[in-house]
Amino acid sequence: MGSDLLTALALVLIIEGLLPGLAPSTWMKVMRDAAKMGPQGIRIAGIISMLSGALLLYFLT
């Protein structure tokens, strides 16, 4: 189980690093736009992201 958790963490780090690594200007624009959303917008985006990931994980297992 520990190995699976580390594998998942490694994949998260790889995916999180793709946009800033490949297109830093686009990443900066996305971050600026996200900062303009305010706390409520960021919260909703985070909840949607978590639910999407949980749903995908449910269907994969």
Secondary structure, DSSP 8 states (H G I E B T S, - for coil): -HHHHHHHHHHHHHHHHHHHHH-HHHHHHHHHHHHHHHHHHHHHHHHHHHHHHHHHHHHH-
